[in-house]
Amino acid sequence: VRTAQLIKIYCGVERVGHKSITLKAEARRKNVYTGIEKVVTSTHITFVRVDDEGESIPISDRVRKRYEQQSI
């Protein structure tokens, strides 16, 4: 990616576990003249739910159900 190029970042829930949620993120370079996007990098990010002492705790059923339906 070069200076002054347009970058678009996309992110979505990939997996909801018992104590964690994994997201998939992509950065795409967009050609403003043609509208064509090209993936320049992608990654998976995992967030773990923790309590005040830093111990992992379960994700609520409400949250799990909401995002399981939206998983990519």
PyMOL commands that set and color helices and strands:
alter all, ss='L'
color gray80, all
select helices_A, chain A and resi 61-68
alter helices_A, ss='H'
color red, helices_A
select strands_A, chain A and resi 6-16+20-30+37-48
alter strands_A, ss='S'
color yellow, strands_A
deselect
rebuild
show_as cartoon
